[in-house]
Amino acid sequence: MAEKRAIEDPSRLTGPEKAAVMLLALGDEGEGIWQHLDEEEIREVSQAMSNLGTVTSSAVERLIVDFVGQMSSTGSLMGSFEATQRLLNSFLPGEKVDSIMEELRGPAGRTMWDKLGNVNEVVLANYLKNEYPQTVAVVLSKVKPEHASRVLGALPEDFALEVVTRMLRMEPVQREILDRIEETLRTEFMSNLARTSKHDSHEMMASIFNNFDRQTENRFLAALEERNRESAEKIRSLMFVFEDLSKLDPGGIQTLMRAIDKEQMSLAMKGASDSLRDLFFSNMSERAAKIMREDMGAMGPVRLKDVDQAQQSIVSMAKDLAAKGEIMLADGGADDELIY
């Protein structure tokens, strides 16, 4: 990625960006100014500050001269998430700073509705399908029509039709109701979305390892364990592998089996554990299970590479179905245990 050019001409800056430069220059001495800003102004200036990049010392001086006449500048400023967070921490409660920074890391947009317009429609639909249809109708009436249409298409059909009906009958929404919906979206959806969107090197590496064939995966993990056992164990815990399909509930297994090719399934099962085979066979009809066993026997010896490819393809299909909300994947933690 190309590095952003240093800002040399302050006249090109927007109002929030000029305020961000001033407050970065003042540092701790700007605490009194921050205290006079409302929450929306703090967010707007913080957003500008986190995306600012480098501002040359001459630009800083020219900008401050406009306000206070003169300033002795000793160097340039670097606006970043880290600098913004350090500065906010100097005068705001930790929880409030965390909330602001999580929102900055989330989807772009000045208002809540702008931000929702930049959220993937499947992700947004998976959240909204658990809300009241009337609430969803209000939310979709506030985002751009093209995005609302994609979200409706990702919702369960009956639920989507109910939302459409509510939207057709909807009257002007009271300000306090809108405020309440916005606050709920901010605290329950956006903050969680920002948390899960944070870049984590172990999660990234687990995704890479998931795409290795079995021999390459084992080789890298073994080598990594010798150098950093803790990292190797964390990567392994974050990986989703074929045997993890044993954590699917019966409905999830049946949904997955309907989506995958039977020949591919037979090949993948050649390398599966007895317990995973039994789990899949128990969710088939007796006749279908018998046919699959016969197909597996008729294959004879198969290459490990082919089995790995078939299993990886099925894992990818499972992840796609999970992203659409059609099945639920668990990582094996206590929070993911299902209660019947």
Secondary structure, 3 states (H helix, E strand, C coil): CCCCCCECCHHHCCHHHHHHHHHHHHHHHHHHHHHCCCHHHHHHHHHHHHCCEEECHHHHHHHHHHHHCCCCCCCCEEECHHHHHHHHHCCCCHHHHHHHHHHHHCCCCCCHHHHHCCCCHHHHHHHHCCCCHHHHHHHHHHCCHHHHHHHHHHCCHHHHHHHHHHHHHCCCCCHHHHHHHHHHHHHHHHHHHHHHHCCCHHHHHHHHHHCCCHHHHHHHHHHHHHHCHHHHHHHHHHCCCHHHHHHCCHHHHHHHHHHCCHHHHHHHHCCCCHHHHHHHHHCCCHHHHHHHHHHHHHHCCCCHHHHHHHHHHHHHHHHHHHHCCCCCCCCCCHHHCCCC
